[in-house]
């Protein structure tokens, strides 16, 4: 095999890899957007009807579908411009290699400990709070318009930020790694029809950031002290402290670590 053949194979692998990566990120974002899912379903139906019309020689249907195929993409771009922009923004914010370090077990335990201490305090005293933990998708868009903090996570600092008379009380805190990056962040609220009308702005903001990123949003209600978690496009409302803690630990645990632990358990069973 000569050098040109090796180079040809290499370029084909790169070509296929780029296409696969593009489809992966598009489908990953599409599945979390109801309107984009409807667009995909509509395109699939049109293609199926087009194939059927060709097989059955349906002339009128075929002519209409040709116009739809020719002008459909332009119509989709105009009608669904906000949804398409949202997907492209999500792709642009995604960090392929990760910008922040992966927390060690001790660092992760400290983050959970400090957050849980503050959440218990907020719940007991009915103090509203919104804490957002960044993961792979950057939240720089919200960080740049908020009050910068850049401090280690402590329950005292979180309680100070969300103290009712604090000027940053109504905004959200963003955590990157094991540090509080900013406070007073304002997030886009969710327009999902599935969220209860009884829930206020904090819960809608938490679900909103969970819909457009992979962040974990922690909410404490100012009205009744109930605690909730929004992530993976869903809002889990009114959790107990134990449920809240376990859910937070599970979401902060690296997926690779889960597989590693599973392999260790399997090997342990075999030795037994």
N, C-alpha and C positions, 0 to 999 in steps of 0.2 A: 504493500500500500504506500503510494507516494505522498508527498507533502500536500499536494493539491486536493487529493481525496480526503485526507484528514481534515483539511481546512473546510472543505465542502460539508462534511459531516458535522463539524463544529458549528458552522453557521446555521445549519438546519436545526440543530439542538437549541441554539439561541433563539431562532425564529419561533419554534414551537413553544419554548419556555416563556417568551414574551406574550404570545397569544394566550397561553394557558393562564398566566398571571393576570392578564387583563380581564379574561372571563371570570376568573376566581373573585377578584375584587368587585367587579360589576355585580355578579350574582350575590355576593356576600352583602352588598348594600341594597340590592333590589329586594331581597327577601324580607328586609325590615321596613320596607316602605309599601304600604297598601296600594297606593296609586300606581307605583311602578310595577307592582305585580299585575295589576289590571291591564297595564299597557302591554306587558309581555303576553298575557293570556289573549288579549285582542289580536296581537300580531300573529300568534300561533293559529287562532281561529281563521283569520283571513288567509293565511297560507294553506290551511287545510281545505277551505272552500275553493281557493284558486286551483289546487290540485284536482279537486272533485269536478270543477267546471271543465278542466282540460280533458279529463277522462270521459265525461259525458257529453262533450261538445256543446256546453251551454254558452251560446254566443253572447247573449245580452249580459249575463252574469260575468262572463269573462271580460267584456269591454269595461264594465263598471269596476271590476277588480283591478284592471290595468291602470285606470285613473287613480284608484285608491293607493296602489303600490307606488305609482309615480309621485303623487302629491302627499301621501300619508306621512312620510318622515318629516316633511316641512310642517305639516299640521301638528304632529306630535311635539315637535320642538317648540312651537308657538303656544300650544294649549298647556303642555306640561313643563313649561320652562322652570318654574320653581322647584319641582321635584328633580328634574335633571340637574339643576344647579346644586341641589342638596347632595346628590350622589357624587358629583364631581368635587364638591368641597370636602366631602368625607374622604375621598381618595387622596386629595391633596394634603389633608391633615394626617393621614396615616403614615406612621414612621416604620418603614420596612425593617430596619435594623434595631429600632428601639433607642430612644434618646436617654432614657434614665436607667440607672442600674437596677438589677433584680435584687430585691431585698433578701437578706439572709433570714434564717429562721428567727434569730434573736431580734433583728430589726423589725420583722413583721409582727412578732409578738408585742414589741414595744408600741408600734403603731396602733394595734388593736387595743392594747391595754389603755393607752391614753385617750383614744376615741371613746371607748366604752365608759371610762370614768366620766368624761364630759357628757356623754349621752344620758347616762343615769342621772346626772345632776340636772340636765335640761328636762328630762322626763318628770322628775320629782317636782321641779319648780315651774313646770309648764312654760319653758322658755323656747321660743321658736328657733330652729337652726337648720342650715342646709350646708352639708359638707360633701364636696365632690372630689373623688380620688381619680386622678388621671391614670390611664393605662397606655395602650399603644397609640391611640389617636390623640394628637396634640390638642390642647385646649388654649393655645397661645392667643387665639382670637379673643377669648374672654379675659385672659390674664393681663393683656396689654391695656385694657380699659378699666382695670381695678386698682385697688391700693396694694402695692407690693409689700410683702412681709419678709419672706426668705428666713424663716426661723424653724428650729426643731419643733416637732409636734409635742405639745404638753397640754394636759387638761386645763391648766390655769390659763394658758394663752387662748384656747378655744372658748372658755367661759368668759374671758374678758372681751373677746371679739363679739360674742353673741349676747352680751349683757344688754338688757332692754334699752338702756340710755346710750348705748354705744352708737356712733354714727354709721358703723358698718354692720349693725344688727340685721338690717333687712336684706342684705346681700348674701352671697354664698362664699364659702372658703374653698380654695382649690389646693389639693395636696399633690405634690409630685414626689414619688419615692417616699422618704421618711421625713419630709419637710413641708411646712405650710408655705406655699409660694405667694399667695395673695388672699385678700379678703375683700368683701363688698362687691364680688363679681355678680353681674346680672346675666341671666341665661334666658334663652327663648323658651316661652311656655308651650307645652304640648297642646295641640288642637284635637287630640284623639277623642272620638265620641264615646270611647269605652271608659274613660275616667269619670268617677262620680262627681256630680255637680257640687257636692258638699265639700269637696277638697279645695283648698285655697291655692294661692299663687306659688307657694313653696313646693307643693306636691306637683303642680303642673310644670314648674321649672325643672324639678328633678327628673320627671318623666321626659321632658323635652330634651335635656342633655343626654339622657339614656337612649333616646331615639336617634340622635344624630352622631353619637360617638359610642365608644365601648367603656365609658367612665362608669364608676360606681357612685351613685348619689344617695346620701344618707339624710333623712328628713326627721325632724322632731316638730310635732304640731304645737303651735302656741295656744291653741284653743283647748286641747284636751291632753296634751303631753304624749300622744301616741307616736310610736316610732315606726318608720317605714324605710324600705330600700328600693331604689329604682336602678335597674341594670338590665342589659340584654333586651331592651325595648319593652320592659314590663315593670309595673309598680307593685311591690308586695307591701300591703298596708296593714297597720296595727299588729306588728310583731311583738312577741314577748322579748325580754332582754336576752334570754338564752337563744331564741331563734335568730335574733338580730346578730348576736355574737358569732354563732356558727355560720350564718349566711355570709358575714363579712370575712371570716377566716377562709371560707371556701372560695370566695371570689378573689381574694388576694393571693391565694396559693397558685404558683406557676403550674400550668398544665403538665409540663415535662416532669415536674416533681410527682404529680399524681401517677403518671405511668411508671416512674421509677419505683415508687412505693408499691405499686401493684406487682411489679416484677419481683421485688424483694419478698412480698408475701407468698407469691407462687413458689419461689425457690425455697422458702421456709417450710411450706407445706410438703414439698417433695422430700426435704431432708427428714421431716418428721415421719 
